[in-house]
Amino acid sequence: MKIITSELLEMSYDELIEYFIKKNGQPEHDYFHTEECRSVHEKNSRTKEGLEIHHIDENKYALLSSKESAKMHPYECQKAVRLVYVNVLEHLLLHIKIYEEECQKFVKTGKHPKLGI
């Protein structure tokens, strides 16, 4: 069954993650080779298929693919089970959902979440 864009827009972040895991799969290896986060696992690359990796926990921690930022957060976020393959539009949609959910949290405080993280 193919889901059309309007149905994807109605899904929550968690529902989209589940859908993309079923659709595109997950990497076999952790994002970084070690907890020092010095080098990315090249064996996970599926760019020839038009897929990139999204960190599922980016709705909790920003910039998890950045070596510097990754070191400041739990290494569990870098584990293969916390990653999903997505194409560029799916990746954008996930970050839109993160932003929408952040907006809902900030409505009560009058603050605005940062866009583009």
trRosetta pair geometry for C-beta under 8 A, 3 or more apart (Angstrom, degrees):
i j d omega theta_ij theta_ji phi_ij phi_ji
3 7 4.6 -116 -171 85 97 133
3 8 5.9 115 129 -55 119 84
3 19 6.9 -35 18 -159 156 139
4 7 5.4 95 60 9 66 103
4 8 7.4 -128 107 -5 35 91
5 8 5.5 -56 -150 35 37 113
5 9 6.4 39 154 -23 69 103
6 9 5.7 -49 -150 31 34 115
6 10 6.9 33 152 -19 62 104
7 10 5.8 -57 -155 33 35 112
7 11 7.0 44 148 -32 64 100
8 11 5.7 -48 -157 17 38 116
8 16 6.7 71 -161 -109 84 103
8 19 7.5 -153 -115 98 86 162
8 93 6.2 -20 148 -167 122 157
9 93 7.6 -109 -89 -144 61 115
11 15 3.9 -133 -168 94 103 123
11 16 4.9 133 111 -57 128 79
11 19 6.7 -38 -149 -8 170 141
11 97 7.9 -36 98 -103 78 141
12 15 4.6 96 49 7 76 103
12 16 7.0 -138 93 -5 40 87
12 97 7.0 116 180 -162 40 127
12 101 7.9 74 -161 -77 87 121
13 16 5.8 -58 -152 35 29 111
13 17 6.5 32 151 -22 64 104
13 59 5.7 89 162 -82 159 151
13 94 6.7 84 -140 -150 84 70
13 97 4.1 157 -83 137 83 128
13 98 6.3 87 -108 -69 138 58
13 101 5.9 -46 -20 -28 132 144
14 17 5.6 -48 -148 31 34 114
14 18 6.7 35 153 -17 63 103
15 18 5.7 -53 -152 36 34 112
15 19 6.3 34 151 -19 66 107
16 19 5.5 -56 -146 38 33 113
16 20 6.1 27 158 -15 69 108
16 90 7.8 168 180 -165 112 89
16 93 6.6 -157 -148 122 150 112
16 94 6.0 -171 117 -94 140 80
16 97 6.2 -166 15 -24 148 166
17 20 6.1 -59 -144 41 27 105
17 21 6.3 32 155 -23 63 106
17 56 5.6 73 -139 -129 137 102
17 84 6.0 -170 -152 -26 76 160
17 94 7.4 84 -72 -121 76 118
18 21 5.8 -54 -149 31 28 113
18 22 6.6 23 155 -13 63 106
19 22 6.0 -61 -155 39 30 108
19 23 6.0 21 153 -15 67 115
20 23 5.4 -56 -134 45 34 110
20 24 5.4 -16 -179 24 73 112
20 54 7.7 11 123 42 157 133
20 84 5.0 82 109 160 114 134
20 85 7.2 -160 162 76 100 53
20 86 5.3 -16 -159 -88 142 94
20 90 5.8 128 -107 177 127 137
20 94 7.7 -33 -17 -67 157 123
21 24 7.2 -67 -115 57 15 74
21 25 6.8 43 -167 -127 50 15
21 26 5.9 2 -137 -48 90 100
21 84 5.3 -84 -77 -121 74 115
24 51 5.9 157 -162 -126 128 137
24 84 6.7 92 76 172 114 83
24 85 3.9 -135 142 87 120 100
24 86 6.2 177 34 -82 166 40
24 87 7.7 -164 -93 -26 143 74
24 90 7.7 171 -24 84 147 170
25 84 7.9 165 102 -151 30 65
25 85 5.5 17 71 24 71 124
26 80 6.1 107 147 163 108 83
26 81 6.7 41 164 -115 156 36
26 83 5.8 122 -157 85 89 76
26 84 5.7 -52 -99 -103 80 53
26 85 6.8 -162 -98 -8 26 85
27 30 7.8 154 105 -76 126 6
27 31 7.5 112 58 -78 159 59
27 41 7.4 120 171 87 140 131
27 44 4.0 -1 -135 -133 131 111
27 53 6.3 -1 -38 -108 129 123
27 80 4.9 -123 89 -138 86 92
27 83 5.0 -9 22 94 111 136
27 85 7.0 127 -49 -54 73 94
28 43 7.0 -63 64 125 108 114
28 44 7.1 -161 41 -97 68 76
28 80 6.1 -34 151 -141 13 150
29 41 4.2 -149 113 169 132 161
29 43 5.4 77 4 75 144 113
29 44 5.4 -120 56 -58 99 100
29 80 5.7 161 98 -78 10 120
30 33 7.4 138 78 -106 106 14
30 41 6.3 127 77 -22 56 141
30 78 5.2 51 -178 134 104 88
30 79 5.3 -49 -110 -120 96 37
30 80 5.4 -90 -74 -39 44 76
30 83 8.0 145 -146 -13 39 133
31 40 6.3 -47 166 -136 70 82
31 41 6.4 -162 -179 19 18 103
31 44 7.2 -51 -115 16 47 169
31 53 6.6 163 -111 136 100 154
31 55 7.0 -15 -62 -88 154 101
31 64 7.5 85 60 139 172 100
31 65 6.9 -119 -177 -112 140 70
31 70 7.7 -139 95 -127 131 144
31 78 4.4 -108 39 -157 105 82
31 79 8.0 -30 0 0 84 10
31 80 7.9 170 -34 -80 60 51
31 83 6.0 153 -62 -76 98 139
32 35 7.6 119 97 -93 124 15
32 36 7.7 -145 152 72 134 52
32 37 4.4 -67 -123 -120 170 57
32 38 7.1 114 -166 37 116 44
32 39 6.7 123 -152 75 78 37
32 40 6.1 -62 -99 -100 58 46
32 41 6.9 171 -136 -22 8 85
32 67 7.7 112 -101 -113 135 76
32 70 6.5 127 -28 146 141 157
32 78 5.2 -31 23 -168 94 144
33 38 7.1 -43 47 60 108 84
33 39 5.3 13 3 74 121 90
33 40 7.7 138 -23 -177 81 4
33 41 5.8 139 -71 -72 67 80
34 37 7.4 -113 84 -37 63 32
34 38 6.8 10 53 21 103 97
35 75 4.7 -43 -122 -100 92 149
36 71 7.5 1 -167 -103 38 108
37 67 4.9 156 134 -146 104 70
37 70 4.3 166 -134 96 153 126
37 71 5.2 -135 36 -63 138 81
37 75 7.9 -146 -54 -113 101 90
37 78 7.1 -138 -96 -88 99 158
38 67 6.8 53 -113 -139 26 129
40 44 7.6 -94 163 43 92 120
40 65 7.8 21 -98 -161 127 86
41 44 4.9 74 99 -9 103 109
42 45 5.7 -21 -174 -13 58 118
44 53 6.2 19 143 -63 129 137
44 80 7.9 -158 -102 -114 123 95
44 83 7.6 -21 -157 130 143 157
45 48 7.8 71 139 -2 96 85
46 49 4.6 -32 168 38 94 116
46 50 7.9 -36 130 52 86 35
46 51 4.1 -6 100 67 115 112
46 52 7.7 -149 66 -72 83 25
46 85 5.8 4 48 -133 144 134
47 50 7.3 50 -169 -81 41 16
47 51 7.0 -121 -86 62 30 52
47 52 6.7 40 -93 -81 79 74
50 87 5.2 9 137 -122 100 103
50 88 7.5 -82 179 -8 87 90
51 85 4.3 16 176 -177 132 109
51 86 6.5 138 -150 67 81 18
51 87 5.9 -66 -98 -78 59 60
52 85 7.3 147 71 -149 23 64
52 86 6.4 -36 64 68 72 70
52 87 7.5 92 16 -133 81 23
52 88 6.9 61 11 -76 123 64
52 91 6.1 -2 68 -63 115 146
53 65 7.4 139 89 -96 105 122
53 83 5.2 -18 -163 -168 110 117
53 84 7.3 136 -153 70 61 34
53 85 6.4 -44 -95 -96 56 55
53 86 7.8 100 -136 24 14 79
54 58 6.9 -89 180 9 82 135
54 83 7.1 146 73 -159 45 63
54 84 5.3 -25 61 66 96 86
54 85 7.7 137 15 -124 83 9
54 86 4.9 19 -13 13 123 126
54 90 7.8 -115 -25 117 143 95
54 91 5.5 -173 -74 -118 118 85
54 94 5.6 57 -161 69 156 165
55 58 4.6 109 81 -41 95 97
55 61 7.9 -61 126 74 136 97
55 64 3.9 -70 57 75 175 141
55 65 6.5 -158 -25 -48 122 81
55 77 6.0 38 -172 169 122 96
55 78 7.6 -34 -121 -94 117 47
55 82 6.6 15 -160 135 72 94
55 83 6.2 -38 -104 -103 50 72
56 59 7.8 -41 160 11 51 98
56 77 7.9 -151 61 -150 75 72
56 82 4.8 -125 39 -172 112 64
56 83 6.6 -129 -14 -80 91 20
56 84 6.0 85 -67 -9 94 105
57 60 4.9 -48 -175 41 82 110
57 61 5.6 18 134 29 102 100
57 64 6.4 102 78 -70 94 156
57 73 7.7 165 120 158 134 141
57 77 4.2 -95 53 -128 146 102
57 82 5.7 -4 -16 -177 106 122
58 61 6.6 -78 -117 72 37 61
58 62 6.9 63 -156 -115 77 34
58 63 8.0 110 -130 -16 99 19
58 64 5.6 -118 -83 6 84 118
58 94 7.7 74 68 138 125 116
58 95 7.6 -44 121 -97 135 79
58 98 6.3 -54 115 -95 92 155
59 97 7.8 -45 -95 109 122 92
59 98 4.7 -145 -104 -117 79 98
59 101 6.6 13 -154 71 118 144
60 77 7.9 -137 71 -103 114 126
61 64 5.7 85 100 -70 107 102
61 69 7.5 151 159 160 101 105
61 73 4.4 65 -154 -115 159 152
61 77 6.1 -45 47 -111 140 164
62 69 6.5 -88 100 -164 72 144
62 117 4.4 -35 -140 164 124 123
63 66 4.2 -7 163 13 107 124
63 69 3.8 77 100 42 109 173
63 70 7.7 -109 121 -45 75 66
63 117 6.4 -74 -40 -171 87 86
64 69 6.5 -107 -87 111 27 112
64 70 5.6 80 -164 -95 54 83
64 73 6.5 -67 -109 58 89 149
64 77 5.4 -115 -138 142 136 127
64 78 7.1 -166 174 -77 107 74
65 70 7.2 22 -130 -59 4 117
66 69 4.0 61 75 21 113 109
66 70 6.1 -178 81 -19 53 86
67 70 5.8 -56 -141 32 24 114
67 71 6.8 27 160 -24 59 104
68 71 6.3 -58 -161 25 27 111
68 72 7.4 18 148 -15 59 108
69 72 5.8 -62 -161 32 41 112
69 73 6.9 14 153 -4 71 112
70 73 6.3 -77 -153 44 34 99
70 77 7.4 -153 -142 86 79 117
70 78 6.3 64 -162 -71 120 122
73 77 5.4 -6 125 17 120 148
74 77 5.5 113 79 -13 79 95
75 78 5.4 -52 -169 32 60 114
75 79 7.4 82 137 -42 72 85
76 79 5.5 -26 -161 -6 48 120
76 82 6.5 104 147 -30 68 152
77 82 5.5 -133 -152 131 35 153
78 82 7.0 31 31 69 10 123
78 83 7.9 18 -166 -51 34 112
79 82 4.9 78 64 12 81 105
79 83 7.5 -155 98 -11 43 94
80 83 5.7 -65 -151 33 37 113
86 90 3.7 -137 -167 98 105 118
86 91 4.6 146 103 -60 126 74
86 94 6.6 -89 -94 -13 174 133
87 90 5.0 90 49 13 69 105
87 91 6.9 -127 98 -9 33 92
88 91 5.5 -52 -146 34 31 116
88 92 6.5 35 153 -20 63 103
89 92 5.5 -48 -149 35 34 114
89 93 6.4 38 151 -21 64 103
90 93 5.5 -52 -149 35 33 114
90 94 6.6 37 151 -21 64 101
91 94 5.8 -51 -152 32 32 112
91 95 6.7 24 152 -11 63 106
92 95 5.9 -61 -151 40 33 106
92 96 6.3 37 150 -23 67 104
93 96 5.5 -49 -147 33 34 115
93 97 6.5 36 152 -19 64 103
94 97 5.6 -53 -152 35 33 113
94 98 6.6 37 149 -21 65 101
95 98 5.3 -42 -145 32 39 116
95 99 6.4 43 153 -19 64 102
96 99 5.6 -56 -152 37 32 113
96 100 6.3 35 150 -21 66 105
97 100 5.6 -49 -143 35 33 113
97 101 6.3 30 158 -15 65 106
98 101 6.0 -60 -149 40 27 107
98 102 6.3 29 152 -20 64 108
99 102 5.6 -55 -146 37 30 112
99 103 6.4 38 152 -26 64 102
99 113 6.2 -179 -145 93 66 134
99 115 6.1 40 -124 -114 133 76
100 103 5.6 -51 -151 29 31 115
100 104 6.8 33 151 -21 62 101
101 104 5.7 -46 -154 28 36 114
101 105 7.0 37 149 -17 62 102
102 105 5.7 -55 -157 34 38 112
102 106 6.3 24 153 -12 70 112
102 113 3.6 63 133 -81 127 163
103 106 5.9 -67 -146 43 31 104
103 107 6.6 54 154 -49 66 90
103 112 7.7 -1 -115 -144 77 65
103 113 5.9 -100 -68 14 56 119
104 107 6.0 -28 -153 -6 32 117
105 108 7.6 -64 172 24 37 100
105 109 8.0 1 138 9 66 113
105 113 7.6 73 60 -60 102 119
106 109 5.5 -71 -156 49 56 103
106 110 7.6 -93 165 57 80 14
106 111 4.7 -100 -157 79 110 78
106 112 6.0 127 139 -105 153 22
106 113 5.5 -158 -19 -38 147 82
107 110 8.0 32 179 -66 27 34
114 117 5.2 59 100 -19 113 121
